Structures are given as C-alpha cells and as structure tokens.
C-alpha cells in the first residue's frame, strides 16, 4: 500500500474454468511497482496476506486460474509461481534475466524476458504441474503479450499475439508442430501498448467462431484486424480508430453473455459484435478515466468490471442494451428538473480551496438562468398555498370554499382498485400541473441555479429573483482588477411585457460563487435604455447589450462602472461573443455586426456588418473572422469578415464623421459562405468534436428538441462529389 501513488497494474482471475458461469472470481489482485495487494471476494472485499499463496513483496505481471482443481498461477519479474492447495512451486528466470510481460489462461502461460526471448508453459493434465514446452528469441524487445482464450472442446489456444517495440505485432503458433513459429505479422504506425485475441461467435454465419486481433497503440488509437482461425494469417484490411490522448490498454470483458473489449485511454471505451448482424460497435463509457481494468464476476455482479482510477479501486457494471445503438441510447443524459424555462447557461470555474488554486485545479459548475412569463414567483405561490411543483399544499385542503366529498362512497371497495393501478396511472398523477396564471401583464417567475456536472448535475444552490423579475442572460466574467476569480453576471429585467416590448427596469446582478457552489450577491447595477438580453466577458471587463446599445463595464465597490458605450444599433442586441479585441454582436432583426475595441481611445468601433436582415436567435464563432448564426426562419448561415475590412472601419464615435456614418454603404459587408435550411427554429449552436481526435462540427439544437450536427467537407473531392450527387438527385430522382 505504501506505493499506492506509483504506476499500478491490476488483474482479476477466476477460481475455475475461464468463462464458466458456475465459477466466480475468488481474488482481486492489484499490482504496484514493488508490491502486490490481494483482495478476497465474498460478501465483502477484504485484504488477505500470504495465506493466498501469492508473493506480495513483488509486482504481479499476470495471474490466472489453472486447471479445474482450484490451482492458481502468478507471474512476477523473477519467475512463475504455481499455487496448488496451499503449496507453491516456483520457476525461476535463467541467469540475471527478468520477465517484462506475460499472459495466461487456464492451461497456458507465455512470458517474455528482457532481450526478446519468449518462453511457453503448459499445464500437464495428468500431473497438474507446469512444464516448459519451448522458448524462442524473437530478435526484438517484447512489450505486450496475449495467449488468447481456449475454444469450447479444446484444451489450448492455438495462437498467441506478441507485440514488439519495433512497431510490429506477430502471431505465433502454440501447437506442437508449430510451437512459437511466426505465422504472420502486421506493421503498425506506432508502438503497441497492449494486444488481445478476441474470439466471438458469428450467428449470421451459422455460429461459426471468428478470431480478431485488437491492438492498443501508444499514440492513443486502436487497430482491429481479422485473424484466420486455421492458419493464423492476419488480414491486410484493418480498422483504426483514435480513442484518446493516452496509450490504449486493451482487455477482454463479458457483456451480455458475449465477449467484449474494454479499451482504456483518456476515456474508457467498449467494443463488441452484434449477435444478429455481426456488426462491430464501439461506444465510449460515460465515466471517469480509468487506468487499468479487467472482467469481474461474483454472486452479486455476474458481468462486471473491476478497475482502478487514480488511487481508488472501483467495481462497476455496464448496461449491454446501451451499446446496441438505439436512438434513446445515442447520448448519455442527466435529467435535471428545473423550476422555470432555462434561458441561458454558462460554465464557471472556481477554486475548491487554497491548495487547489495554487496547483491550478479548479472545479467547474454550470450556472442556469431560468424565467417564465405569465407565472407567479416562488414566494407568491407559497403565499397562495402552492408548493414548488405546482400542487396545493396540505394547509389549503381545509379551504371553506372547497367542495365537500363523501369519503365513504369513494373509499368503498376502492382499496383493491388502488392497489391495481398501473404504473402509467401512478406516473400520470405525479405530472406537475402549472399553477394559476396571473391576470395582469408583466408577471414573471425566475431563478438562478448552480449545477455540479461531476455529481450527476446535482443542484448546489438556487436563488429566486424578486417579484416580476426575469433573468434572461448570464455570463462568467473575470475582471483584471480581481485576479483570476470568476464572477457570475446576470441580466435581469423587471415587469417586461412583450407587446409592446417594454420594461419597468433593467439590472445587472453580480454574484460571487463560493467554494461550495453557493451564490453571494455582491451588488446590483441599474441600467437604462432597454432590456439586457446578452452579456459576455471582454478583455477583463463585462460587455453588455442594453437595448440598442453596447456598453463596457468595470467592477466597482458598490456597482459596475460604465467605461465606454456604442449607441445606434438597429434594434436590440440579442447575442454576444468575444475574441481578442473583437465582439460579434447579433441584432434581433438586422443580423450580425463586428465591433472592435480600441484601447488607446477607449471606444468601440464597427468594422463590418451583414447586408441581409436576419432575425438572430443564436451564434457561434468558428475562427477569428468567421461566425455561424441561426435565425428564426430555420436557417444556419456562415458569415465571414472580408479581407482588409478593419482598415476601412467607420468611427461612429467622433462628431466629424457623423455625415459619413449615415451612409449605409460605408460599412464593410460580411460575406455569406454557406447557408443551410434546417426547417425549424435553431435555438442553440456550438462547435465541438463528435469523437476524440475528429474534426470540429457544428452541433445545433432546435425548438422541437432535435439534436443534429453539420460536418464540414475537408477536401475539394468531397465537395465535387456531393455537388454531383445533389445535381443527380434533382434531375433523376423521382419526386413524390
């Protein structure tokens, strides 16, 4: 245990035949750099010492059950240990050589010594003793091994996979006539980290047994090839996939009574073959990164995984139906019940404590601004006797105006009927019913919620806004005058009506998020000239869209201090995004404008605008000059700033340029690169990668709840192909 922080390797093994459903794992063996920890599996997991027969003062490279009489084997750097009925027999390495890697199954053990020598052992079925069958020098250092699994009706695996440091993987024979003879090899683009020979039954081909070679590489990718079950020849066609930034560790696990592959990189992955179609499916696990893992079976968990993550040992199980690829299982979702409709959310990073802040470790939480129109606030609902979920509280059940009900007539003979109620009826009764609707205009209910994404999106704090106040936007801002601390800015309007669009007042609330996730109000700043619909962090200050003006604020002791302002925007500032000294401003009707901040003159200058009117709903920056926008008519447009546009930018702040600024053609126009009609209102859009190491895609969501992605075409050949395909579909496809 003293070397818990060192590099550890973990294996678990069965007490009987490998893959037998009647046998359960007896021990969990955790290997450290200089020691071995043995845990006994029963009603609880307990540590055992030398009574297990294992050598605990040396690391364990491989371990397994041997034969059918409860024997065990342990491979350590100095040799191979055979444990039978409490007695241990030892095979020592010749000379000063040491074992670098090993693999074992029920009847076979293969080890690789330093320098590239491979030694093969078999269990004698008569004497139940291990015997050395042969050895061979491969002329290359070996970095990983796998002896494979034993097929039904056989007593040995026919092949073994050997990964070498010369970036090759070799298949060697284990039969008596081709013992350790190289049958085939495959060249890799990187050094192999781990190999695994996986056997699976192909139901589509009449339950024939197929053999597959899965390789984990040092560059974070995995490679999968088919191996001939008779000759051991590796197929020339291989499937490669990038999994993460760490070297990939591969191990065999059981999932849905079938063999699956657990691949561990910067995130864990599961791969398996579909029983009916034979198609290979891979899916990432929605779990913390794991260091090592292997299969686990006990009375409580029939198909599980025991793994290490940091300095913790974890036992987990996987839902096999989630790998089938159904629409409902396409994403891993955490459901969070909100009080009102979410308007905007932002990420906040906060230091957990002083030591964590010094080490650069920061906790990330999600801030959500919620609000609903024609809705009473929480305090007003409680005063009317309605709880947070919209139900009348028990205190209002004795209302004199309520209708009297005959309890005897309702309960007569109804006990059995209530017990027979279906789950759907019970769930329908739990449906949240909205409370009474206010009679007047300008009534709002709103709150700000802090969620912890690392703890199943648990609510850390929820602050209710004042009477008829609505939180419409939020942003995380770091003021240069306050160092690296993140503050939460909330844009709030009071008594806002839609027709006509007006409000009683507008405010910017500034909160400090404490280490526990609680919100602490610092100050409240009153603003004028319209509602606050967009906020953004901008060069150590807060940029706010107030009505048809853009304002830059600095943090003061009692309120935010206005530093500069840009007036005269067409309608209302709807969206804001910043990069460097630029701000991409989305207008509610007149599309996108690019604003530049000149620090020497402390002013905001418009450098480009879009000529086409677009009712902007959301936007996402793609690079320094390009932005993607979604409008109310279901279109996604890609706009780019033309070259040399900054040099011809208009200065709208000086009085001398008042005459020039009135000319609409003086502002440079943004170029339309692409436009795609979605068919419904796009409510949110972001840029992200769908798989690790893949190219960026535009992921968007719509008002009906659809999640989709737009993938860019990387080459000219792809563009020409799809242009020809589109043209052919328009001319040749039969229209309904």
C-alpha positions in Angstrom: 0.0 0.0 0.0 2.9 2.3 0.5 3.5 2.5 -3.2 -0.2 3.4 -4.0 0.8 6.5 -6.0 3.1 4.6 -8.3 2.2 3.0 -11.6 -0.1 0.1 -10.9 -1.4 -2.9 -12.9 -4.5 -4.8 -12.0 -5.7 -8.3 -12.9 -8.6 -10.4 -11.6 -8.9 -14.1 -12.1 -11.4 -16.9 -11.7 -11.3 -19.8 -9.3 -12.3 -22.3 -12.0 -12.6 -22.6 -15.7 -12.3 -19.3 -17.7 -15.7 -18.2 -18.9 -17.6 -20.8 -16.8 -20.9 -19.4 -15.5 -20.7 -21.6 -12.4 -17.3 -20.2 -11.3 -16.9 -16.8 -9.7 -13.8 -14.7 -9.1 -12.1 -15.5 -5.7 -9.5 -12.8 -5.7 -8.8 -9.3 -7.0 -5.0 -8.8 -7.5 -3.7 -5.3 -7.6 -0.1 -4.9 -8.6 2.1 -1.9 -7.7 5.6 -1.1 -8.8 7.2 -3.1 -5.9 4.3 -5.0 -4.2 1.1 -7.0 -4.8 -2.2 -6.5 -3.0 -4.5 -9.5 -2.8 -8.2 -8.9 -2.0 -10.6 -11.8 -1.3 -14.0 -11.6 -3.0 -17.1 -12.8 -0.9 -19.9 -10.9 0.7 -17.4 -8.1 1.0 -14.0 -7.4 -0.4 -11.2 -7.9 2.2 -7.5 -7.9 2.1 -5.7 -11.2 2.5 -2.0 -11.8 3.1 0.4 -14.7 2.4 -2.3 -17.2 3.1 -3.4 -16.7 -0.5 -0.1 -18.2 -1.7 0.8 -15.0 -3.7 4.1 -13.4 -3.5 3.2 -10.0 -2.0 6.6 -8.3 -2.0 6.9 -8.2 -5.8 4.8 -6.9 -8.6 2.5 -9.2 -10.5 2.6 -9.2 -14.3 -0.1 -11.8 -14.9 -2.3 -14.2 -12.9 -5.0 -16.8 -13.6 -6.7 -19.9 -12.5 -5.0 -23.1 -13.7 -6.9 -26.3 -14.4 -10.1 -27.5 -12.7 -8.8 -28.2 -9.2 -8.5 -24.6 -7.9 -4.9 -24.1 -8.7 -3.5 -20.5 -9.3 -0.6 -19.0 -11.1 1.3 -15.8 -10.5 3.9 -14.4 -12.9 6.3 -11.9 -11.3 9.6 -10.4 -12.7 11.7 -13.2 -11.1 9.7 -16.2 -12.3 6.4 -18.1 -12.4 4.6 -19.3 -9.2 2.2 -22.3 -9.3 -0.1 -22.4 -6.3 -1.9 -25.6 -5.6 -3.7 -26.5 -2.3 -1.7 -24.0 -0.3 1.7 -25.2 -1.7 3.6 -23.1 -4.1 6.1 -24.2 -6.8 8.5 -21.7 -8.3 10.1 -21.5 -11.8 13.0 -19.0 -11.7 14.3 -17.0 -14.7 17.6 -18.2 -16.1 20.6 -16.1 -15.0 20.0 -12.4 -14.3 17.2 -12.1 -16.8 13.8 -10.7 -15.7 10.3 -11.2 -17.1 9.0 -8.0 -18.7 5.4 -9.1 -19.7 3.3 -12.2 -19.5 -0.1 -13.6 -20.3 -2.0 -16.7 -19.0 -5.2 -18.7 -19.4 -6.5 -22.0 -17.8 -3.8 -24.2 -19.3 -1.2 -22.0 -20.9 1.3 -19.3 -19.8 3.6 -17.3 -22.1 6.3 -14.9 -20.7 8.7 -12.6 -22.4 12.2 -12.0 -21.0 14.3 -8.9 -21.4 16.0 -9.0 -24.8 13.2 -10.6 -26.8 13.2 -14.3 -25.6 9.7 -15.8 -25.3 9.1 -18.9 -23.1 6.0 -21.0 -23.3 4.5 -23.2 -20.5 1.6 -25.7 -20.4 -0.3 -27.4 -17.6 0.1 -31.2 -17.7 -3.4 -32.6 -17.4 -2.2 -35.8 -15.7 0.2 -34.5 -13.1 -1.3 -31.0 -12.8 2.2 -29.5 -13.0 3.5 -26.7 -15.2 6.1 -27.8 -17.8 8.2 -25.6 -20.0 7.4 -26.6 -23.6 9.8 -24.3 -25.6 11.4 -20.9 -26.0 12.4 -18.7 -28.9 14.3 -15.5 -29.4 12.3 -13.1 -31.5 15.3 -10.7 -32.0 13.2 -7.8 -30.8 12.1 -6.5 -27.4 8.6 -7.6 -26.5 6.3 -5.0 -24.9 3.0 -6.9 -24.7 1.6 -10.4 -25.0 -1.7 -12.3 -25.2 -2.1 -16.1 -25.2 -5.8 -15.9 -26.2 -8.8 -17.8 -24.9 -9.5 -21.5 -25.2 -12.3 -22.5 -27.5 -15.0 -24.9 -26.4 -13.9 -28.5 -26.8 -10.2 -27.7 -26.8 -7.5 -27.7 -24.1 -5.3 -25.0 -25.5 -5.3 -21.8 -27.6 -3.7 -22.3 -31.0 -2.2 -18.8 -31.3 -0.6 -16.1 -29.3 -0.1 -12.4 -30.1 3.3 -10.8 -29.4 3.7 -7.0 -29.6 7.3 -5.8 -30.2 9.0 -2.5 -29.8 9.9 -2.4 -33.5 6.2 -1.4 -34.1 5.1 -4.9 -35.2 2.6 -7.5 -33.8 3.3 -11.1 -34.6 1.1 -14.2 -34.4 3.0 -17.3 -33.2 1.7 -20.8 -33.1 1.2 -22.8 -29.9 0.6 -26.2 -31.3 3.2 -28.9 -31.0 4.1 -28.9 -34.7 4.4 -25.1 -34.9 5.4 -24.1 -31.4 6.4 -20.4 -31.3 6.7 -20.3 -35.1 5.8 -16.9 -36.5 2.7 -17.4 -38.7 2.1 -13.8 -39.7 2.8 -10.2 -38.7 1.5 -6.7 -39.1 3.4 -3.4 -39.2 2.0 -0.5 -37.1 2.3 3.2 -37.2 3.2 3.3 -33.5 4.5 1.1 -30.8 1.9 -1.4 -29.4 0.8 -0.8 -25.8 -1.4 -3.9 -25.5 -2.8 -6.8 -27.6 -5.8 -9.1 -27.3 -7.0 -12.1 -29.3 -10.8 -12.0 -29.1 -13.0 -15.0 -30.1 -16.6 -14.4 -30.9 -19.5 -16.4 -32.4 -20.9 -15.1 -35.7 -24.6 -16.0 -35.6 -25.1 -14.6 -39.1 -22.7 -17.2 -40.5 -24.2 -20.2 -38.6 -22.5 -19.6 -35.2 -19.0 -20.0 -36.7 -16.1 -18.9 -34.4 -14.2 -15.8 -35.5 -10.9 -14.6 -34.2 -10.0 -10.9 -34.0 -6.8 -9.1 -33.1 -7.3 -5.9 -31.2 -4.2 -3.7 -30.7 -3.9 -0.6 -28.4 -1.2 1.8 -29.6 0.9 4.4 -27.8 -0.5 7.2 -29.9 -4.0 6.8 -28.4 -5.6 4.8 -31.2 -6.8 1.2 -31.5 -6.4 -1.2 -34.5 -8.6 -4.2 -35.2 -7.8 -7.0 -37.7 -9.3 -10.4 -38.5 -7.1 -13.5 -37.9 -7.7 -16.7 -39.8 -8.7 -19.4 -37.2 -6.8 -22.1 -39.1 -3.6 -20.6 -40.5 -3.2 -17.6 -38.1 -2.9 -15.2 -41.0 -3.7 -11.5 -40.2 -6.0 -9.8 -42.6 -4.5 -6.9 -44.7 -7.5 -4.7 -44.0 -7.6 -3.2 -40.6 -9.9 -0.8 -38.8 -8.2 2.0 -36.9 -9.9 4.5 -34.5 -8.5 7.2 -32.4 -9.7 6.9 -28.8 -7.8 9.5 -26.7 -4.6 11.1 -25.8 -3.2 8.3 -23.6 -1.8 4.9 -24.7 -4.6 2.4 -25.2 -4.9 -0.6 -22.8 -7.0 -3.5 -24.1 -8.6 -6.2 -22.1 -11.4 -8.8 -22.6 -14.6 -8.5 -20.6 -18.0 -10.1 -20.6 -21.1 -8.1 -21.7 -24.5 -9.6 -22.4 -23.1 -13.2 -22.2 -20.8 -12.3 -25.0 -17.1 -11.3 -25.2 -16.4 -7.6 -25.4 -13.3 -5.5 -25.4 -12.5 -2.8 -22.8 -10.2 -0.1 -24.2 -8.8 2.5 -21.8 -7.3 5.7 -22.9 -8.1 9.3 -21.8 -11.6 7.9 -21.6 -12.9 4.3 -21.5 -14.5 2.6 -24.5 -16.4 -0.7 -25.0 -16.4 -2.6 -28.3 -18.4 -5.7 -29.1 -20.0 -7.6 -32.1 -23.8 -7.6 -32.5 -25.2 -11.0 -32.2 -27.6 -10.9 -35.1 -25.9 -8.7 -37.7 -22.3 -9.3 -36.7 -21.5 -5.6 -37.0 -18.8 -4.3 -34.7 -20.0 -1.5 -32.4 -17.9 0.8 -30.2 -19.2 3.3 -27.6 -17.5 5.5 -25.1 -18.4 5.0 -21.4 -19.8 8.0 -19.6 -17.4 7.5 -16.7 -14.2 8.9 -15.2 -11.0 8.0 -17.0 -9.7 4.5 -15.8 -6.1 3.5 -15.5 -6.5 -0.3 -15.6 -9.4 -2.7 -15.8 -10.5 -6.3 -16.4 -13.5 -8.5 -16.1 -15.1 -9.3 -12.8 -17.7 -11.9 -11.8 -19.3 -12.6 -8.4 -22.6 -13.7 -6.8 -23.8 -10.1 -6.8 -22.3 -8.9 -10.1 -22.4 -11.6 -12.9 -20.9 -9.4 -15.6 -18.8 -6.6 -14.2 -15.5 -4.7 -14.5 -13.0 -4.1 -11.7 -10.8 -1.1 -12.5 -8.5 1.5 -10.9 -8.9 5.2 -11.3 -6.1 7.1 -9.6 -5.7 5.7 -6.1 -9.2 4.2 -6.0 -10.5 0.7 -6.8 -13.9 0.5 -8.5 -16.3 -2.3 -9.4 -18.9 -1.3 -12.0 -21.3 -3.0 -14.4 -22.4 -1.9 -17.9 -25.8 -2.0 -19.4 -25.5 -4.1 -22.5 -28.6 -2.6 -24.1 -26.9 0.8 -24.2 -24.3 -0.4 -26.7 -27.0 -1.5 -29.2 -27.1 1.9 -30.7 -30.8 2.8 -30.3 -32.0 6.4 -30.6 -32.7 6.7 -27.0 -29.2 5.5 -26.1 -27.3 7.7 -28.6 -26.4 10.0 -25.8 -25.8 9.7 -22.1 -28.2 12.2 -20.5 -28.6 13.5 -17.0 -32.1 14.8 -16.3 -32.4 17.9 -14.1 -35.9 19.2 -13.1 -35.9 23.0 -13.3 -38.3 25.4 -11.8 -38.8 27.6 -14.9 -37.7 27.6 -18.6 -34.0 27.8 -19.0 -32.9 30.9 -20.9 -29.2 30.7 -20.9 -26.4 28.8 -19.1 -22.6 29.3 -18.7 -19.7 27.5 -17.2 -18.0 28.8 -14.1 -14.6 27.6 -12.8 -13.9 28.1 -9.1 -11.1 27.0 -6.9 -12.0 24.4 -4.4 -9.5 25.5 -1.8 -6.3 27.5 -1.4 -4.1 24.5 -2.2 -6.2 23.6 -5.3 -6.0 27.1 -6.5 -2.2 27.1 -6.3 -2.0 23.8 -8.1 -4.2 25.1 -10.9 -7.0 22.6 -10.1 -10.4 24.3 -10.4 -13.9 22.9 -10.1 -16.3 23.6 -13.0 -20.0 24.3 -12.3 -22.9 25.2 -14.6 -25.0 28.4 -14.0 -28.5 28.4 -15.4 -30.7 31.4 -15.8 -34.4 30.4 -15.6 -37.5 32.5 -16.2 -41.2 32.2 -17.3 -43.7 34.8 -18.4 -47.2 34.8 -17.0 -46.0 33.0 -14.0 -46.0 33.7 -10.3 -42.7 33.6 -8.4 -42.0 31.0 -5.7 -42.8 33.4 -2.8 -46.2 34.3 -4.4 -47.0 30.6 -4.9 -46.2 29.8 -1.3 -48.5 32.6 -0.2 -51.3 31.0 -2.2 -50.6 27.6 -0.7 -48.9 26.1 -3.8 -45.6 24.3 -3.5 -42.7 24.4 -5.9 -44.1 21.6 -8.1 -47.4 23.3 -8.7 -49.5 21.3 -6.2 -51.7 22.7 -3.4 -50.1 22.2 0.0 -51.9 20.4 2.8 -52.5 23.6 4.6 -55.1 24.6 1.9 -57.0 21.4 2.0 -59.5 22.7 4.6 -60.5 25.6 2.5 -64.1 26.6 3.2 -64.8 27.2 -0.4 -63.6 23.8 -1.4 -66.2 21.1 -2.4 -67.1 18.6 0.3 -66.5 15.0 -0.8 -68.1 11.8 0.5 -65.1 9.8 1.7 -67.1 6.7 2.4 -68.6 6.5 -1.0 -65.2 7.0 -2.7 -63.3 4.5 -0.5 -66.0 1.8 -0.5 -64.5 -1.1 -2.2 -61.8 1.0 -3.7 -58.8 -0.3 -1.8 -58.2 -3.1 -4.2 -58.6 -0.9 -7.2 -56.0 1.5 -5.9 -53.6 -1.4 -5.5 -54.3 -2.5 -9.1 -53.4 0.9 -10.5 -50.8 0.6 -13.3 -47.5 2.4 -13.4 -48.7 4.7 -16.1 -51.7 5.9 -14.0 -49.4 6.5 -11.0 -47.0 8.4 -13.2 -49.8 10.5 -14.6 -50.8 11.5 -11.1 -47.3 12.7 -10.5 -47.4 15.0 -13.5 -46.6 18.6 -12.5 -49.6 20.9 -13.1 -48.9 24.5 -13.7 -50.3 26.9 -11.0 -52.7 29.7 -11.7 -51.9 32.2 -14.5 -51.7 35.9 -13.4 -54.4 38.1 -14.8 -52.2 41.1 -15.4 -49.3 41.7 -17.7 -45.6 41.8 -16.9 -45.7 38.9 -14.4 -42.5 36.8 -14.3 -41.1 33.9 -12.2 -37.3 33.5 -12.3 -34.4 32.0 -10.6 -30.6 31.3 -11.0 -29.4 27.7 -10.4 -25.9 26.3 -9.9 -25.4 22.7 -11.0 -22.5 20.3 -10.4 -21.8 18.3 -13.6 -19.4 16.0 -11.7 -22.1 14.9 -9.3 -25.0 13.9 -11.6 -25.8 17.6 -12.2 -26.9 18.0 -8.5 -28.2 21.5 -7.6 -25.7 23.3 -5.4 -27.7 26.5 -5.0 -30.9 28.1 -6.4 -31.6 31.8 -5.9 -35.1 33.1 -6.6 -35.3 36.5 -8.3 -37.5 39.3 -7.0 -41.2 39.9 -7.7 -41.8 40.0 -11.5 -38.1 40.0 -12.3 -36.8 37.8 -15.1 -33.2 36.6 -15.5 -32.7 36.5 -19.3 -29.0 36.1 -19.7 -25.8 35.2 -17.8 -22.1 35.2 -18.3 -18.9 34.2 -16.5 -16.6 37.2 -16.2 -13.1 37.7 -14.8 -12.2 41.3 -14.0 -8.5 42.0 -14.3 -8.7 44.1 -11.2 -9.8 41.0 -9.2 -7.2 38.5 -10.5 -8.3 35.0 -11.6 -11.6 34.9 -9.7 -14.7 34.2 -11.7 -17.9 36.1 -11.1 -21.4 35.4 -12.4 -23.2 38.3 -14.1 -26.9 38.1 -14.5 -29.0 40.3 -16.8 -32.4 40.9 -15.2 -35.5 42.9 -16.3 -38.5 43.8 -14.2 -42.1 43.9 -15.4 -41.3 43.3 -19.0 -44.2 42.9 -21.5 -43.9 41.5 -25.0 -46.5 43.6 -26.9 -45.3 46.3 -26.8 -41.7 45.3 -25.7 -41.1 47.5 -22.7 -40.0 47.0 -19.1 -40.1 48.8 -15.7 -36.4 48.5 -15.1 -33.2 46.6 -16.0 -30.4 45.4 -13.7 -27.1 43.6 -13.8 -26.6 41.4 -10.8 -23.0 40.3 -9.9 -22.5 37.2 -7.8 -19.5 35.5 -6.3 -19.7 31.7 -6.5 -18.2 30.4 -3.2 -16.2 27.1 -2.9 -19.3 25.1 -2.0 -21.3 26.4 -5.0 -23.3 28.9 -3.1 -24.1 32.3 -4.6 -23.3 35.5 -2.8 -24.7 38.8 -4.2 -22.0 41.5 -4.5 -24.0 44.4 -5.9 -26.9 45.4 -8.2 -26.4 47.9 -11.0 -29.4 49.7 -12.5 -29.2 50.4 -16.3 -31.5 52.2 -18.7 -32.2 52.3 -22.4 -33.8 48.9 -22.7 -33.7 45.3 -21.6 -30.5 43.3 -21.1 -30.5 40.3 -23.4 -26.8 39.5 -23.8 -23.7 39.6 -21.6 -20.1 38.5 -22.3 -16.6 38.6 -20.8 -14.4 41.1 -22.8 -10.8 41.8 -22.1 -11.1 41.6 -18.3 -14.4 43.6 -18.3 -18.1 42.9 -18.8 -19.7 43.7 -22.2 -23.4 44.1 -22.0 -26.1 44.5 -24.7 -28.6 47.0 -23.3 -31.4 47.7 -25.7 -29.8 49.0 -28.9 -26.5 50.0 -27.3 -23.4 48.2 -26.3 -21.7 49.0 -23.0 -18.4 48.1 -21.4 -18.4 47.8 -17.6 -15.7 47.6 -15.0 -16.2 46.3 -11.5 -16.6 48.8 -8.7 -17.1 48.6 -5.0 -20.8 49.3 -5.0 -21.8 48.8 -8.6 -20.5 48.3 -12.1 -18.8 51.3 -13.7 -19.5 52.2 -17.3 -16.3 52.8 -19.3 -17.5 53.2 -22.9 -20.6 52.8 -25.0 -21.6 52.3 -28.6 -25.1 53.6 -29.4 -27.2 53.5 -32.6 -27.5 49.7 -33.2 -30.6 48.8 -35.3 -33.0 47.2 -32.8 -31.9 45.1 -29.8 -28.7 43.2 -29.0 -29.7 39.6 -28.9 -26.4 37.6 -28.8 -22.8 38.4 -27.9 -19.5 36.6 -28.4 -16.0 38.0 -28.0 -12.5 37.0 -29.1 -9.4 39.2 -28.6 -10.4 42.9 -29.1 -13.5 41.9 -31.3 -17.1 41.4 -30.4 -19.6 39.6 -32.6 -22.9 41.3 -31.9 -26.2 39.6 -33.1 -29.1 42.0 -33.6 -32.6 40.8 -33.1 -33.6 41.7 -36.7 -30.6 43.1 -38.6 -28.2 40.1 -38.4 -24.5 40.3 -37.3 -22.1 43.2 -36.6 -18.5 43.0 -35.7 -17.3 45.6 -33.2 -13.7 46.3 -32.3 -12.5 47.9 -29.1 -9.7 50.5 -29.4 -8.0 50.6 -26.0 -5.9 53.7 -26.9 -9.0 55.8 -27.5 -11.3 53.8 -25.2 -14.0 53.4 -27.8 -16.0 50.7 -29.7 -15.8 50.9 -33.5 -18.0 48.9 -36.0 -15.8 47.2 -38.6 -18.3 45.1 -40.5 -22.0 44.2 -40.8 -24.2 41.8 -42.7 -26.3 43.3 -45.5 -29.1 40.7 -45.4 -31.6 41.1 -42.5 -31.6 38.0 -40.2 -33.6 37.6 -37.0 -30.7 36.2 -35.0 -31.5 33.6 -32.3 -28.0 32.1 -31.7 -24.5 32.3 -32.9 -21.1 30.5 -32.6 -17.7 31.8 -33.6 -15.7 29.5 -35.9 -12.5 31.5 -36.1 -11.1 35.0 -35.9 -13.1 36.2 -38.9 -16.0 33.6 -39.3 -19.2 33.2 -37.4 -22.2 30.8 -37.7 -25.7 32.2 -37.0 -29.1 30.7 -36.7 -32.3 32.7 -37.3 -36.0 32.4 -36.5 -36.8 31.1 -40.0 -34.8 27.9 -39.6 -31.6 28.8 -41.5 -28.0 28.3 -40.4 -25.6 30.8 -42.2 -21.8 31.1 -42.2 -20.6 34.7 -42.4 -17.0 35.9 -42.8 -15.3 39.2 -42.5 -13.8 40.3 -45.8 -10.1 40.9 -46.1 -8.8 44.4 -45.3 -12.2 45.3 -43.7 -10.6 46.6 -40.5 -8.6 49.3 -42.3 -11.8 50.8 -43.8 -13.8 50.6 -40.5 -16.1 53.5 -39.6 -15.5 55.6 -36.5 -19.0 56.2 -35.2 -17.9 58.0 -32.0 -16.5 61.2 -33.5 -18.7 64.2 -34.4 -16.7 64.8 -37.6 -17.8 61.5 -39.1 -21.5 62.0 -38.3 -22.2 62.7 -42.0 -20.3 59.6 -43.3 -21.8 57.3 -40.7 -25.2 57.9 -42.0 -24.3 56.2 -45.3 -25.2 52.5 -45.2 -22.7 51.6 -47.8 -19.7 52.9 -45.8 -19.5 49.9 -43.5 -17.8 46.8 -45.0 -20.2 43.9 -45.6 -19.7 40.4 -44.4 -19.5 37.6 -47.0 -22.0 34.7 -47.0 -20.0 31.5 -47.3 -22.8 28.9 -46.8 -26.4 28.6 -45.8 -28.4 25.6 -44.8 -32.1 25.4 -44.2 -32.9 23.3 -41.2 -36.7 23.6 -41.3 -37.3 24.7 -37.7 -36.0 27.3 -35.3 -32.4 26.7 -34.2 -32.3 27.6 -30.5 -28.6 26.8 -29.9 -25.5 26.1 -31.8 -21.9 25.3 -30.7 -18.7 24.0 -32.2 -17.3 20.7 -30.9 -15.9 17.3 -31.9 -18.2 14.3 -32.1 -15.3 11.8 -31.5 -11.9 12.2 -29.9 -9.4 13.4 -32.4 -12.0 14.1 -35.0 -12.6 17.4 -36.9 -14.8 20.1 -35.5 -18.5 20.0 -36.3 -21.4 22.4 -35.8 -23.8 20.8 -33.3 -27.2 22.5 -33.0 -30.5 22.0 -31.2 -33.9 23.0 -32.4 -37.1 24.2 -30.8 -38.7 20.7 -31.1 -35.9 19.1 -29.2 -33.8 17.7 -32.1 -30.0 17.5 -31.8 -28.1 17.4 -35.1 -24.6 18.2 -36.5 -23.2 19.8 -39.6 -19.9 18.2 -40.6 -17.6 20.2 -42.8 -16.1 18.7 -46.0 -12.4 18.7 -45.7 -11.3 18.2 -49.4 -12.3 19.5 -52.8 -13.0 16.0 -54.0 -15.7 15.6 -51.3 -17.3 18.9 -52.3 -17.4 18.0 -56.0 -18.8 14.5 -55.2 -21.7 15.9 -53.2 -22.4 18.6 -55.7 -22.7 16.0 -58.4 -24.9 13.8 -56.1 -27.2 16.8 -55.4 -27.5 17.6 -59.1 -28.2 13.9 -59.9 -30.9 13.7 -57.2 -32.6 16.9 -58.5 -32.7 15.6 -62.1 -33.0 11.8 -61.9 -34.7 11.1 -58.6 -38.5 10.6 -58.8 -40.3 13.1 -56.8 -43.5 12.1 -54.9 
